[in-house]
């Protein structure tokens, strides 16, 4: 039990460092290419709009927490 808890804490800490160092990751739908093939034609990715990157879930949560904190302390 203690080993599992330590592993979870270690994983969460590593993910937090990753979100701070590299907040963007390749788009899951186009795999970072910016284009997908639909009906035999290359088109701009509808998820990332051709930007090739997406904001990580942890960074999105951090940004939401920071906005809420700043709005509450004004």
N, CA, C and O atoms as a Tripos MOL2 file, in Angstrom:
@<TRIPOS>MOLECULE
protein
  296   295    74     0     0
PROTEIN
NO_CHARGES

@<TRIPOS>ATOM
      1 N           0.8220   -1.1970    0.0000 N.3       1 UNK1
      2 CA          0.0000    0.0000    0.0000 C.3       1 UNK1
      3 C           0.8660    1.2620    0.0000 C.2       1 UNK1
      4 O           0.5970    2.2220   -0.7210 O.2       1 UNK1
      5 N           1.8910    1.2320    0.8120 N.am      2 UNK2
      6 CA          2.7720    2.3900    0.9040 C.3       2 UNK2
      7 C           3.5370    2.5980   -0.4020 C.2       2 UNK2
      8 O           3.7780    3.7330   -0.8140 O.2       2 UNK2
      9 N           3.9090    1.5140   -1.0370 N.am      3 UNK3
     10 CA          4.6310    1.6060   -2.3080 C.3       3 UNK3
     11 C           3.7220    2.1910   -3.3900 C.2       3 UNK3
     12 O           4.1600    3.0050   -4.2030 O.2       3 UNK3
     13 N           2.4660    1.7730   -3.3960 N.am      4 UNK4
     14 CA          1.5220    2.2940   -4.3920 C.3       4 UNK4
     15 C           1.2910    3.7910   -4.1820 C.2       4 UNK4
     16 O           1.2400    4.5500   -5.1490 O.2       4 UNK4
     17 N           1.1520    4.2140   -2.9410 N.am      5 UNK5
     18 CA          0.9510    5.6370   -2.6560 C.3       5 UNK5
     19 C           2.1860    6.4480   -3.0570 C.2       5 UNK5
     20 O           2.0620    7.5460   -3.5990 O.2       5 UNK5
     21 N           3.3660    5.9070   -2.7900 N.am      6 UNK6
     22 CA          4.5950    6.5960   -3.1660 C.3       6 UNK6
     23 C           4.7070    6.6980   -4.6900 C.2       6 UNK6
     24 O           5.1600    7.7130   -5.2180 O.2       6 UNK6
     25 N           4.2950    5.6500   -5.3830 N.am      7 UNK7
     26 CA          4.3460    5.6730   -6.8450 C.3       7 UNK7
     27 C           3.3870    6.7200   -7.4060 C.2       7 UNK7
     28 O           3.7260    7.4190   -8.3610 O.2       7 UNK7
     29 N           2.2020    6.8330   -6.8250 N.am      8 UNK8
     30 CA          1.2240    7.8270   -7.2810 C.3       8 UNK8
     31 C           1.7410    9.2360   -7.0240 C.2       8 UNK8
     32 O           1.6200   10.1060   -7.8880 O.2       8 UNK8
     33 N           2.3080    9.4690   -5.8640 N.am      9 UNK9
     34 CA          2.8520   10.7950   -5.5360 C.3       9 UNK9
     35 C           4.0180   11.1260   -6.4720 C.2       9 UNK9
     36 O           4.1360   12.2580   -6.9410 O.2       9 UNK9
     37 N           4.8670   10.1510   -6.7400 N.am     10 UNK10
     38 CA          5.9920   10.3650   -7.6470 C.3      10 UNK10
     39 C           5.5020   10.6610   -9.0570 C.2      10 UNK10
     40 O           6.0320   11.5550   -9.7170 O.2      10 UNK10
     41 N           4.5000    9.9270   -9.5290 N.am     11 UNK11
     42 CA          3.9380   10.1570  -10.8700 C.3      11 UNK11
     43 C           3.3120   11.5450  -10.9530 C.2      11 UNK11
     44 O           3.5380   12.2660  -11.9250 O.2      11 UNK11
     45 N           2.5210   11.9320   -9.9390 N.am     12 UNK12
     46 CA          1.8670   13.2450   -9.9530 C.3      12 UNK12
     47 C           2.9010   14.3730   -9.9260 C.2      12 UNK12
     48 O           2.7310   15.3890  -10.6000 O.2      12 UNK12
     49 N           3.9550   14.1980   -9.1580 N.am     13 UNK13
     50 CA          5.0150   15.2080   -9.1270 C.3      13 UNK13
     51 C           5.7290   15.3240  -10.4600 C.2      13 UNK13
     52 O           6.0340   16.4270  -10.9140 O.2      13 UNK13
     53 N           5.9960   14.1930  -11.0830 N.am     14 UNK14
     54 CA          6.6300   14.2030  -12.4010 C.3      14 UNK14
     55 C           5.7510   14.8540  -13.4470 C.2      14 UNK14
     56 O           6.2350   15.5940  -14.3030 O.2      14 UNK14
     57 N           4.4380   14.5740  -13.3770 N.am     15 UNK15
     58 CA          3.5180   15.1810  -14.3360 C.3      15 UNK15
     59 C           3.4100   16.6910  -14.1140 C.2      15 UNK15
     60 O           3.2900   17.4540  -15.0730 O.2      15 UNK15
     61 N           3.4540   17.1180  -12.8580 N.am     16 UNK16
     62 CA          3.4130   18.5550  -12.5610 C.3      16 UNK16
     63 C           4.6490   19.2590  -13.1270 C.2      16 UNK16
     64 O           4.5450   20.3520  -13.6820 O.2      16 UNK16
     65 N           5.8040   18.6360  -12.9850 N.am     17 UNK17
     66 CA          7.0370   19.2080  -13.5470 C.3      17 UNK17
     67 C           6.9550   19.2390  -15.0670 C.2      17 UNK17
     68 O           7.3630   20.2170  -15.6940 O.2      17 UNK17
     69 N           6.4240   18.1650  -15.6660 N.am     18 UNK18
     70 CA          6.2720   18.1250  -17.1190 C.3      18 UNK18
     71 C           5.3350   19.2290  -17.6020 C.2      18 UNK18
     72 O           5.6180   19.8810  -18.6070 O.2      18 UNK18
     73 N           4.2220   19.4460  -16.8980 N.am     19 UNK19
     74 CA          3.2740   20.4950  -17.2880 C.3      19 UNK19
     75 C           3.8870   21.8850  -17.1470 C.2      19 UNK19
     76 O           3.5590   22.7900  -17.9150 O.2      19 UNK19
     77 N           4.7690   22.0570  -16.1760 N.am     20 UNK20
     78 CA          5.4290   23.3520  -16.0090 C.3      20 UNK20
     79 C           6.4980   23.5690  -17.0780 C.2      20 UNK20
     80 O           6.6520   24.6790  -17.5870 O.2      20 UNK20
     81 N           7.2320   22.5160  -17.4160 N.am     21 UNK21
     82 CA          8.3210   22.6470  -18.3820 C.3      21 UNK21
     83 C           7.8120   22.6640  -19.8240 C.2      21 UNK21
     84 O           8.2700   23.4750  -20.6290 O.2      21 UNK21
     85 N           6.8800   21.7880  -20.1530 N.am     22 UNK22
     86 CA          6.3460   21.6900  -21.5120 C.3      22 UNK22
     87 C           4.8160   21.6890  -21.4280 C.2      22 UNK22
     88 O           4.2060   20.6200  -21.4070 O.2      22 UNK22
     89 N           4.1880   22.8660  -21.3790 N.am     23 UNK23
     90 CA          2.7260   22.9080  -21.2170 C.3      23 UNK23
     91 C           1.9580   22.4240  -22.4400 C.2      23 UNK23
     92 O           0.7730   22.1100  -22.3330 O.2      23 UNK23
     93 N           2.6030   22.3570  -23.5920 N.am     24 UNK24
     94 CA          1.9180   21.9240  -24.8060 C.3      24 UNK24
     95 C           2.4020   20.5420  -25.2270 C.2      24 UNK24
     96 O           3.5730   20.2020  -25.0600 O.2      24 UNK24
     97 N           1.4760   19.7480  -25.7780 N.am     25 UNK25
     98 CA          1.7740   18.4130  -26.2860 C.3      25 UNK25
     99 C           1.2360   18.3110  -27.7060 C.2      25 UNK25
    100 O           0.3990   19.1240  -28.1000 O.2      25 UNK25
    101 N           1.6940   17.3370  -28.4850 N.am     26 UNK26
    102 CA          1.1540   17.1740  -29.8370 C.3      26 UNK26
    103 C          -0.3410   16.8660  -29.8000 C.2      26 UNK26
    104 O          -0.8240   16.1930  -28.8890 O.2      26 UNK26
    105 N          -1.0560   17.3590  -30.7870 N.am     27 UNK27
    106 CA         -2.4930   17.0990  -30.8970 C.3      27 UNK27
    107 C          -2.7140   15.6020  -31.0410 C.2      27 UNK27
    108 O          -1.9850   14.9310  -31.7720 O.2      27 UNK27
    109 N          -3.7180   15.0760  -30.3470 N.am     28 UNK28
    110 CA         -3.9850   13.6420  -30.4030 C.3      28 UNK28
    111 C          -4.6220   13.2250  -31.7150 C.2      28 UNK28
    112 O          -4.4030   12.1090  -32.1860 O.2      28 UNK28
    113 N          -5.3880   14.0870  -32.2930 N.am     29 UNK29
    114 CA         -6.1220   13.6960  -33.5030 C.3      29 UNK29
    115 C          -5.2220   13.6520  -34.7320 C.2      29 UNK29
    116 O          -5.2740   12.6990  -35.5090 O.2      29 UNK29
    117 N          -4.4030   14.6750  -34.9070 N.am     30 UNK30
    118 CA         -3.5370   14.7160  -36.0980 C.3      30 UNK30
    119 C          -2.1200   14.2670  -35.7840 C.2      30 UNK30
    120 O          -1.2660   14.2560  -36.6710 O.2      30 UNK30
    121 N          -1.8540   13.8940  -34.5350 N.am     31 UNK31
    122 CA         -0.5370   13.4570  -34.0690 C.3      31 UNK31
    123 C           0.5390   14.5140  -34.2960 C.2      31 UNK31
    124 O           1.6990   14.1880  -34.5500 O.2      31 UNK31
    125 N           0.1450   15.7780  -34.2030 N.am     32 UNK32
    126 CA          1.0980   16.8750  -34.3170 C.3      32 UNK32
    127 C           1.4230   17.2910  -35.7340 C.2      32 UNK32
    128 O           2.3840   18.0310  -35.9430 O.2      32 UNK32
    129 N           0.6560   16.8410  -36.7170 N.am     33 UNK33
    130 CA          0.9270   17.2170  -38.1000 C.3      33 UNK33
    131 C           0.1650   18.4660  -38.5310 C.2      33 UNK33
    132 O           0.6030   19.1760  -39.4360 O.2      33 UNK33
    133 N          -0.9670   18.7400  -37.8940 N.am     34 UNK34
    134 CA         -1.7620   19.9070  -38.2420 C.3      34 UNK34
    135 C          -2.7810   19.6340  -39.3260 C.2      34 UNK34
    136 O          -3.6450   20.4700  -39.5950 O.2      34 UNK34
    137 N          -2.6890   18.4730  -39.9510 N.am     35 UNK35
    138 CA         -3.6220   18.1200  -41.0250 C.3      35 UNK35
    139 C          -4.0850   16.6810  -40.8450 C.2      35 UNK35
    140 O          -3.3420   15.8390  -40.3420 O.2      35 UNK35
    141 N          -5.3090   16.4090  -41.2560 N.am     36 UNK36
    142 CA         -5.8260   15.0520  -41.2900 C.3      36 UNK36
    143 C          -6.3820   14.7870  -42.6760 C.2      36 UNK36
    144 O          -6.6620   15.7180  -43.4310 O.2      36 UNK36
    145 N          -6.5370   13.5390  -43.0000 N.am     37 UNK37
    146 CA         -7.0640   13.1890  -44.3110 C.3      37 UNK37
    147 C          -8.5310   12.7990  -44.1610 C.2      37 UNK37
    148 O          -8.8560   11.8470  -43.4530 O.2      37 UNK37
    149 N          -9.4030   13.5290  -44.8220 N.am     38 UNK38
    150 CA        -10.8350   13.2480  -44.8010 C.3      38 UNK38
    151 C         -11.3110   13.0820  -46.2240 C.2      38 UNK38
    152 O         -11.1020   13.9610  -47.0600 O.2      38 UNK38
    153 N         -11.9420   11.9770  -46.5030 N.am     39 UNK39
    154 CA        -12.4670   11.6770  -47.8360 C.3      39 UNK39
    155 C         -11.3890   11.7660  -48.9000 C.2      39 UNK39
    156 O         -11.6450   12.1960  -50.0250 O.2      39 UNK39
    157 N         -10.1680   11.3510  -48.5340 N.am     40 UNK40
    158 CA         -9.0680   11.3340  -49.4900 C.3      40 UNK40
    159 C          -8.3690   12.6550  -49.7000 C.2      40 UNK40
    160 O          -7.4550   12.7400  -50.5200 O.2      40 UNK40
    161 N          -8.7710   13.6900  -48.9840 N.am     41 UNK41
    162 CA         -8.1490   15.0100  -49.1360 C.3      41 UNK41
    163 C          -7.5490   15.4470  -47.8010 C.2      41 UNK41
    164 O          -8.1710   15.2710  -46.7530 O.2      41 UNK41
    165 N          -6.3470   16.0150  -47.8330 N.am     42 UNK42
    166 CA         -5.7860   16.5580  -46.5900 C.3      42 UNK42
    167 C          -6.5250   17.8370  -46.1880 C.2      42 UNK42
    168 O          -6.7160   18.7420  -47.0010 O.2      42 UNK42
    169 N          -6.9290   17.8910  -44.9410 N.am     43 UNK43
    170 CA         -7.6400   19.0690  -44.4220 C.3      43 UNK43
    171 C          -7.0230   19.4930  -43.1040 C.2      43 UNK43
    172 O          -6.3090   18.7260  -42.4580 O.2      43 UNK43
    173 N          -7.3080   20.7170  -42.7180 N.am     44 UNK44
    174 CA         -6.8180   21.2320  -41.4560 C.3      44 UNK44
    175 C          -7.4910   20.4790  -40.3000 C.2      44 UNK44
    176 O          -8.6880   20.1980  -40.3540 O.2      44 UNK44
    177 N          -6.7390   20.1640  -39.2870 N.am     45 UNK45
    178 CA         -7.2450   19.4150  -38.1430 C.3      45 UNK45
    179 C          -8.3130   20.2450  -37.4130 C.2      45 UNK45
    180 O          -8.0480   21.3910  -37.0490 O.2      45 UNK45
    181 N          -9.5080   19.6920  -37.1930 N.am     46 UNK46
    182 CA        -10.5510   20.4610  -36.5200 C.3      46 UNK46
    183 C         -10.3120   20.6310  -35.0190 C.2      46 UNK46
    184 O         -10.8690   21.5440  -34.4100 O.2      46 UNK46
    185 N          -9.5090   19.7840  -34.4270 N.am     47 UNK47
    186 CA         -9.2670   19.8800  -32.9860 C.3      47 UNK47
    187 C          -8.2570   20.9660  -32.6460 C.2      47 UNK47
    188 O          -8.4960   21.7760  -31.7510 O.2      47 UNK47
    189 N          -7.1270   20.9900  -33.3540 N.am     48 UNK48
    190 CA         -6.0810   21.9760  -33.0380 C.3      48 UNK48
    191 C          -6.0660   23.1400  -34.0150 C.2      48 UNK48
    192 O          -5.2790   24.0710  -33.8410 O.2      48 UNK48
    193 N          -6.9130   23.1140  -35.0370 N.am     49 UNK49
    194 CA         -7.0110   24.1740  -36.0470 C.3      49 UNK49
    195 C          -5.6820   24.4170  -36.7550 C.2      49 UNK49
    196 O          -5.3580   25.5500  -37.1090 O.2      49 UNK49
    197 N          -4.9150   23.3430  -36.9580 N.am     50 UNK50
    198 CA         -3.6570   23.4440  -37.6830 C.3      50 UNK50
    199 C          -2.4940   23.9330  -36.8510 C.2      50 UNK50
    200 O          -1.4020   24.1050  -37.3920 O.2      50 UNK50
    201 N          -2.6740   24.1640  -35.5630 N.am     51 UNK51
    202 CA         -1.5870   24.6540  -34.7150 C.3      51 UNK51
    203 C          -0.6630   23.5370  -34.2450 C.2      51 UNK51
    204 O           0.4280   23.8120  -33.7440 O.2      51 UNK51
    205 N          -1.0760   22.2920  -34.3970 N.am     52 UNK52
    206 CA         -0.3050   21.0930  -34.1040 C.3      52 UNK52
    207 C          -0.1500   20.7840  -32.6290 C.2      52 UNK52
    208 O           0.3010   19.6900  -32.2900 O.2      52 UNK52
    209 N          -0.4990   21.6890  -31.7450 N.am     53 UNK53
    210 CA         -0.2940   21.4770  -30.3200 C.3      53 UNK53
    211 C          -1.5980   21.6250  -29.5500 C.2      53 UNK53
    212 O          -2.5470   22.2560  -30.0150 O.2      53 UNK53
    213 N          -1.6230   21.0300  -28.3630 N.am     54 UNK54
    214 CA         -2.7610   21.1680  -27.4650 C.3      54 UNK54
    215 C          -2.2150   21.4340  -26.0650 C.2      54 UNK54
    216 O          -1.0840   21.0630  -25.7480 O.2      54 UNK54
    217 N          -3.0090   22.0650  -25.2510 N.am     55 UNK55
    218 CA         -2.6150   22.3300  -23.8760 C.3      55 UNK55
    219 C          -2.8530   21.0680  -23.0500 C.2      55 UNK55
    220 O          -3.9170   20.4580  -23.1420 O.2      55 UNK55
    221 N          -1.8810   20.6820  -22.2580 N.am     56 UNK56
    222 CA         -2.0250   19.4750  -21.4360 C.3      56 UNK56
    223 C          -3.1290   19.6600  -20.4020 C.2      56 UNK56
    224 O          -3.4240   20.7830  -19.9930 O.2      56 UNK56
    225 N          -3.7330   18.5580  -19.9860 N.am     57 UNK57
    226 CA         -4.8490   18.5930  -19.0410 C.3      57 UNK57
    227 C          -4.4030   19.1950  -17.7080 C.2      57 UNK57
    228 O          -5.1270   19.9990  -17.1210 O.2      57 UNK57
    229 N          -3.2240   18.8160  -17.2280 N.am     58 UNK58
    230 CA         -2.7110   19.3510  -15.9650 C.3      58 UNK58
    231 C          -2.4740   20.8500  -16.0380 C.2      58 UNK58
    232 O          -2.7380   21.5670  -15.0730 O.2      58 UNK58
    233 N          -1.9820   21.3260  -17.1620 N.am     59 UNK59
    234 CA         -1.7470   22.7640  -17.3130 C.3      59 UNK59
    235 C          -3.0640   23.5180  -17.4040 C.2      59 UNK59
    236 O          -3.1950   24.6220  -16.8770 O.2      59 UNK59
    237 N          -4.0470   22.9120  -18.0820 N.am     60 UNK60
    238 CA         -5.3700   23.5170  -18.1690 C.3      60 UNK60
    239 C          -5.9940   23.6410  -16.7730 C.2      60 UNK60
    240 O          -6.6120   24.6580  -16.4600 O.2      60 UNK60
    241 N          -5.8360   22.6180  -15.9420 N.am     61 UNK61
    242 CA         -6.3510   22.6500  -14.5650 C.3      61 UNK61
    243 C          -5.6120   23.7110  -13.7460 C.2      61 UNK61
    244 O          -6.2300   24.4350  -12.9650 O.2      61 UNK61
    245 N          -4.3000   23.8020  -13.9220 N.am     62 UNK62
    246 CA         -3.5120   24.8090  -13.2080 C.3      62 UNK62
    247 C          -3.9390   26.2220  -13.5950 C.2      62 UNK62
    248 O          -4.0770   27.0870  -12.7300 O.2      62 UNK62
    249 N          -4.1460   26.4590  -14.8860 N.am     63 UNK63
    250 CA         -4.5780   27.7800  -15.3420 C.3      63 UNK63
    251 C          -5.9480   28.1370  -14.7810 C.2      63 UNK63
    252 O          -6.1760   29.2810  -14.3880 O.2      63 UNK63
    253 N          -6.8650   27.1680  -14.7410 N.am     64 UNK64
    254 CA         -8.1940   27.4230  -14.1830 C.3      64 UNK64
    255 C          -8.1020   27.7360  -12.6930 C.2      64 UNK64
    256 O          -8.7850   28.6380  -12.2080 O.2      64 UNK64
    257 N          -7.2640   27.0010  -11.9610 N.am     65 UNK65
    258 CA         -7.0940   27.2590  -10.5340 C.3      65 UNK65
    259 C          -6.5020   28.6480  -10.3090 C.2      65 UNK65
    260 O          -6.9340   29.3720   -9.4120 O.2      65 UNK65
    261 N          -5.5080   29.0200  -11.1260 N.am     66 UNK66
    262 CA         -4.8810   30.3360  -10.9780 C.3      66 UNK66
    263 C          -5.8710   31.4630  -11.2700 C.2      66 UNK66
    264 O          -5.8890   32.4660  -10.5550 O.2      66 UNK66
    265 N          -6.6980   31.3110  -12.3140 N.am     67 UNK67
    266 CA         -7.7190   32.3300  -12.6140 C.3      67 UNK67
    267 C          -8.7140   32.4620  -11.4670 C.2      67 UNK67
    268 O          -9.0860   33.5710  -11.0860 O.2      67 UNK67
    269 N          -9.1470   31.3200  -10.9160 N.am     68 UNK68
    270 CA        -10.1000   31.3580   -9.8060 C.3      68 UNK68
    271 C          -9.4800   32.0160   -8.5750 C.2      68 UNK68
    272 O         -10.1380   32.8010   -7.8930 O.2      68 UNK68
    273 N          -8.2320   31.7040   -8.2950 N.am     69 UNK69
    274 CA         -7.5470   32.2930   -7.1410 C.3      69 UNK69
    275 C          -7.3910   33.8080   -7.3150 C.2      69 UNK69
    276 O          -7.6290   34.5750   -6.3820 O.2      69 UNK69
    277 N          -6.9880   34.2310   -8.5280 N.am     70 UNK70
    278 CA         -6.8100   35.6630   -8.7670 C.3      70 UNK70
    279 C          -8.1380   36.4030   -8.7020 C.2      70 UNK70
    280 O          -8.1910   37.5360   -8.2230 O.2      70 UNK70
    281 N          -9.2100   35.7770   -9.1770 N.am     71 UNK71
    282 CA        -10.5200   36.4320   -9.1350 C.3      71 UNK71
    283 C         -11.0180   36.5470   -7.6870 C.2      71 UNK71
    284 O         -11.7400   37.4870   -7.3540 O.2      71 UNK71
    285 N         -10.6370   35.5980   -6.8310 N.am     72 UNK72
    286 CA        -11.0880   35.6270   -5.4450 C.3      72 UNK72
    287 C         -10.2830   36.5470   -4.5710 C.2      72 UNK72
    288 O         -10.7580   36.9250   -3.4990 O.2      72 UNK72
    289 N          -9.0810   36.9320   -4.9710 N.am     73 UNK73
    290 CA         -8.2290   37.7860   -4.1370 C.3      73 UNK73
    291 C          -8.1940   39.2240   -4.6000 C.2      73 UNK73
    292 O          -7.4270   40.0210   -4.0610 O.2      73 UNK73
    293 N          -8.9960   39.5770   -5.5790 N.am     74 UNK74
    294 CA         -8.9870   40.9620   -6.0470 C.3      74 UNK74
    295 C          -9.7510   41.8560   -5.1220 C.2      74 UNK74
    296 O          -9.8460   43.0590   -5.3650 O.2      74 UNK74
@<TRIPOS>BOND
     1     1     2 1
     2     2     3 1
     3     3     4 2
     4     3     5 am
     5     5     6 1
     6     6     7 1
     7     7     8 2
     8     7     9 am
     9     9    10 1
    10    10    11 1
    11    11    12 2
    12    11    13 am
    13    13    14 1
    14    14    15 1
    15    15    16 2
    16    15    17 am
    17    17    18 1
    18    18    19 1
    19    19    20 2
    20    19    21 am
    21    21    22 1
    22    22    23 1
    23    23    24 2
    24    23    25 am
    25    25    26 1
    26    26    27 1
    27    27    28 2
    28    27    29 am
    29    29    30 1
    30    30    31 1
    31    31    32 2
    32    31    33 am
    33    33    34 1
    34    34    35 1
    35    35    36 2
    36    35    37 am
    37    37    38 1
    38    38    39 1
    39    39    40 2
    40    39    41 am
    41    41    42 1
    42    42    43 1
    43    43    44 2
    44    43    45 am
    45    45    46 1
    46    46    47 1
    47    47    48 2
    48    47    49 am
    49    49    50 1
    50    50    51 1
    51    51    52 2
    52    51    53 am
    53    53    54 1
    54    54    55 1
    55    55    56 2
    56    55    57 am
    57    57    58 1
    58    58    59 1
    59    59    60 2
    60    59    61 am
    61    61    62 1
    62    62    63 1
    63    63    64 2
    64    63    65 am
    65    65    66 1
    66    66    67 1
    67    67    68 2
    68    67    69 am
    69    69    70 1
    70    70    71 1
    71    71    72 2
    72    71    73 am
    73    73    74 1
    74    74    75 1
    75    75    76 2
    76    75    77 am
    77    77    78 1
    78    78    79 1
    79    79    80 2
    80    79    81 am
    81    81    82 1
    82    82    83 1
    83    83    84 2
    84    83    85 am
    85    85    86 1
    86    86    87 1
    87    87    88 2
    88    87    89 am
    89    89    90 1
    90    90    91 1
    91    91    92 2
    92    91    93 am
    93    93    94 1
    94    94    95 1
    95    95    96 2
    96    95    97 am
    97    97    98 1
    98    98    99 1
    99    99   100 2
   100    99   101 am
   101   101   102 1
   102   102   103 1
   103   103   104 2
   104   103   105 am
   105   105   106 1
   106   106   107 1
   107   107   108 2
   108   107   109 am
   109   109   110 1
   110   110   111 1
   111   111   112 2
   112   111   113 am
   113   113   114 1
   114   114   115 1
   115   115   116 2
   116   115   117 am
   117   117   118 1
   118   118   119 1
   119   119   120 2
   120   119   121 am
   121   121   122 1
   122   122   123 1
   123   123   124 2
   124   123   125 am
   125   125   126 1
   126   126   127 1
   127   127   128 2
   128   127   129 am
   129   129   130 1
   130   130   131 1
   131   131   132 2
   132   131   133 am
   133   133   134 1
   134   134   135 1
   135   135   136 2
   136   135   137 am
   137   137   138 1
   138   138   139 1
   139   139   140 2
   140   139   141 am
   141   141   142 1
   142   142   143 1
   143   143   144 2
   144   143   145 am
   145   145   146 1
   146   146   147 1
   147   147   148 2
   148   147   149 am
   149   149   150 1
   150   150   151 1
   151   151   152 2
   152   151   153 am
   153   153   154 1
   154   154   155 1
   155   155   156 2
   156   155   157 am
   157   157   158 1
   158   158   159 1
   159   159   160 2
   160   159   161 am
   161   161   162 1
   162   162   163 1
   163   163   164 2
   164   163   165 am
   165   165   166 1
   166   166   167 1
   167   167   168 2
   168   167   169 am
   169   169   170 1
   170   170   171 1
   171   171   172 2
   172   171   173 am
   173   173   174 1
   174   174   175 1
   175   175   176 2
   176   175   177 am
   177   177   178 1
   178   178   179 1
   179   179   180 2
   180   179   181 am
   181   181   182 1
   182   182   183 1
   183   183   184 2
   184   183   185 am
   185   185   186 1
   186   186   187 1
   187   187   188 2
   188   187   189 am
   189   189   190 1
   190   190   191 1
   191   191   192 2
   192   191   193 am
   193   193   194 1
   194   194   195 1
   195   195   196 2
   196   195   197 am
   197   197   198 1
   198   198   199 1
   199   199   200 2
   200   199   201 am
   201   201   202 1
   202   202   203 1
   203   203   204 2
   204   203   205 am
   205   205   206 1
   206   206   207 1
   207   207   208 2
   208   207   209 am
   209   209   210 1
   210   210   211 1
   211   211   212 2
   212   211   213 am
   213   213   214 1
   214   214   215 1
   215   215   216 2
   216   215   217 am
   217   217   218 1
   218   218   219 1
   219   219   220 2
   220   219   221 am
   221   221   222 1
   222   222   223 1
   223   223   224 2
   224   223   225 am
   225   225   226 1
   226   226   227 1
   227   227   228 2
   228   227   229 am
   229   229   230 1
   230   230   231 1
   231   231   232 2
   232   231   233 am
   233   233   234 1
   234   234   235 1
   235   235   236 2
   236   235   237 am
   237   237   238 1
   238   238   239 1
   239   239   240 2
   240   239   241 am
   241   241   242 1
   242   242   243 1
   243   243   244 2
   244   243   245 am
   245   245   246 1
   246   246   247 1
   247   247   248 2
   248   247   249 am
   249   249   250 1
   250   250   251 1
   251   251   252 2
   252   251   253 am
   253   253   254 1
   254   254   255 1
   255   255   256 2
   256   255   257 am
   257   257   258 1
   258   258   259 1
   259   259   260 2
   260   259   261 am
   261   261   262 1
   262   262   263 1
   263   263   264 2
   264   263   265 am
   265   265   266 1
   266   266   267 1
   267   267   268 2
   268   267   269 am
   269   269   270 1
   270   270   271 1
   271   271   272 2
   272   271   273 am
   273   273   274 1
   274   274   275 1
   275   275   276 2
   276   275   277 am
   277   277   278 1
   278   278   279 1
   279   279   280 2
   280   279   281 am
   281   281   282 1
   282   282   283 1
   283   283   284 2
   284   283   285 am
   285   285   286 1
   286   286   287 1
   287   287   288 2
   288   287   289 am
   289   289   290 1
   290   290   291 1
   291   291   292 2
   292   291   293 am
   293   293   294 1
   294   294   295 1
   295   295   296 2
@<TRIPOS>SUBSTRUCTURE
     1 UNK1         2 RESIDUE 1 A UNK
     2 UNK2         6 RESIDUE 1 A UNK
     3 UNK3        10 RESIDUE 1 A UNK
     4 UNK4        14 RESIDUE 1 A UNK
     5 UNK5        18 RESIDUE 1 A UNK
     6 UNK6        22 RESIDUE 1 A UNK
     7 UNK7        26 RESIDUE 1 A UNK
     8 UNK8        30 RESIDUE 1 A UNK
     9 UNK9        34 RESIDUE 1 A UNK
    10 UNK10       38 RESIDUE 1 A UNK
    11 UNK11       42 RESIDUE 1 A UNK
    12 UNK12       46 RESIDUE 1 A UNK
    13 UNK13       50 RESIDUE 1 A UNK
    14 UNK14       54 RESIDUE 1 A UNK
    15 UNK15       58 RESIDUE 1 A UNK
    16 UNK16       62 RESIDUE 1 A UNK
    17 UNK17       66 RESIDUE 1 A UNK
    18 UNK18       70 RESIDUE 1 A UNK
    19 UNK19       74 RESIDUE 1 A UNK
    20 UNK20       78 RESIDUE 1 A UNK
    21 UNK21       82 RESIDUE 1 A UNK
    22 UNK22       86 RESIDUE 1 A UNK
    23 UNK23       90 RESIDUE 1 A UNK
    24 UNK24       94 RESIDUE 1 A UNK
    25 UNK25       98 RESIDUE 1 A UNK
    26 UNK26      102 RESIDUE 1 A UNK
    27 UNK27      106 RESIDUE 1 A UNK
    28 UNK28      110 RESIDUE 1 A UNK
    29 UNK29      114 RESIDUE 1 A UNK
    30 UNK30      118 RESIDUE 1 A UNK
    31 UNK31      122 RESIDUE 1 A UNK
    32 UNK32      126 RESIDUE 1 A UNK
    33 UNK33      130 RESIDUE 1 A UNK
    34 UNK34      134 RESIDUE 1 A UNK
    35 UNK35      138 RESIDUE 1 A UNK
    36 UNK36      142 RESIDUE 1 A UNK
    37 UNK37      146 RESIDUE 1 A UNK
    38 UNK38      150 RESIDUE 1 A UNK
    39 UNK39      154 RESIDUE 1 A UNK
    40 UNK40      158 RESIDUE 1 A UNK
    41 UNK41      162 RESIDUE 1 A UNK
    42 UNK42      166 RESIDUE 1 A UNK
    43 UNK43      170 RESIDUE 1 A UNK
    44 UNK44      174 RESIDUE 1 A UNK
    45 UNK45      178 RESIDUE 1 A UNK
    46 UNK46      182 RESIDUE 1 A UNK
    47 UNK47      186 RESIDUE 1 A UNK
    48 UNK48      190 RESIDUE 1 A UNK
    49 UNK49      194 RESIDUE 1 A UNK
    50 UNK50      198 RESIDUE 1 A UNK
    51 UNK51      202 RESIDUE 1 A UNK
    52 UNK52      206 RESIDUE 1 A UNK
    53 UNK53      210 RESIDUE 1 A UNK
    54 UNK54      214 RESIDUE 1 A UNK
    55 UNK55      218 RESIDUE 1 A UNK
    56 UNK56      222 RESIDUE 1 A UNK
    57 UNK57      226 RESIDUE 1 A UNK
    58 UNK58      230 RESIDUE 1 A UNK
    59 UNK59      234 RESIDUE 1 A UNK
    60 UNK60      238 RESIDUE 1 A UNK
    61 UNK61      242 RESIDUE 1 A UNK
    62 UNK62      246 RESIDUE 1 A UNK
    63 UNK63      250 RESIDUE 1 A UNK
    64 UNK64      254 RESIDUE 1 A UNK
    65 UNK65      258 RESIDUE 1 A UNK
    66 UNK66      262 RESIDUE 1 A UNK
    67 UNK67      266 RESIDUE 1 A UNK
    68 UNK68      270 RESIDUE 1 A UNK
    69 UNK69      274 RESIDUE 1 A UNK
    70 UNK70      278 RESIDUE 1 A UNK
    71 UNK71      282 RESIDUE 1 A UNK
    72 UNK72      286 RESIDUE 1 A UNK
    73 UNK73      290 RESIDUE 1 A UNK
    74 UNK74      294 RESIDUE 1 A UNK
